[in-house]
Amino acid sequence: MRKRLLSLAMIFILPFTVTACGNYNIADENAPPKNEEDPFVQSEKNGDLGFLSHGEANPTRADDQSVLPYEYNGGEFVLDYQFLSEGKLDNIGFLLFLDGKPQAYKVNDTGAEYEYLHYFQTSEKHEEKISFVFTPDTGKKGDTLNMTVMSVTRPNFQPDMKETSSYGWYHQSFERVLKLHFNEDTPKSDRIYEESKNVFRDVSISEEKVTFSFIENELVKAGWNGVTMDTLDNGVYSTISYDGKLVYDNINLTSKDTLTVRYTLCGTAGARYGISFFLNHKPISFDEVVSYDVTLSKGSVWIIEATIDTAKLDGFNTFYATAVAADNDSVTSKTGSILLYKED
């Protein structure tokens, strides 16, 4: 299968941090359709959109220079962070997760508003230090949990269905995973649910045995070529479909009463994940749950089906899902953003 290299290079390169890099490949036949007037088409023709790196600022290190777990001692926790961007990214946003679960946070000022995603304007060359301030909503004394910072490129972009109809190369993501050790239990709070918009009519989650039909009709069609029953345990694979179809750009909800989202995750046995659905960069709550915990087992696939009540949606909305690893050595992923909209 021919591949097209995503022109946005995203690389972790910060002094003494773990270095990793990701080059995103999207199959030609699976690439989202792009209107020739889209603002990022010209950037692709001219080369790279830009460069982004992000990571912790001034952490405590072990003798081998690895970053030691951060310590939580109750109340609000402050994570000092930094990022560097170059090129045509315009703005960068960050999502924060703890043990795979989305965390609302403030930036710099403890009197600021809690949000799930804050974004920062960038220039041709931009470097900034920030502080994430949040009160964990999970964790007990003695726990050491994954603390994941996921960047999202140009999160404030949304197609207008006139000049643009897809997100193109925007809303791409990559993450930095740290550890947070709890010296105290986290305080109880229901604040997280008040900020999430409930548009789901129902949600079901199940674990089923992987079949040859699933591999051929879902994994392969979603771009996971070469996966077999024998090699399934060698990686982690996800798919997402809307009313049974693969969608890469937008869905017109004008004549729809419901929209069923099917998300699947399978692969390496023992890998733990938190799976969340986002609307306009806020996790969607259903029955006071914003993240679904799954532990992968050999030869099985987790299936989450959520039915969206379109009567609860107006205008234009950005939708995507995340699978955030609760284990340090597992891959974290975000689905491509799609536009859910209604015509005037």
Disulfide bonds with the S-S distance in Angstrom:
none
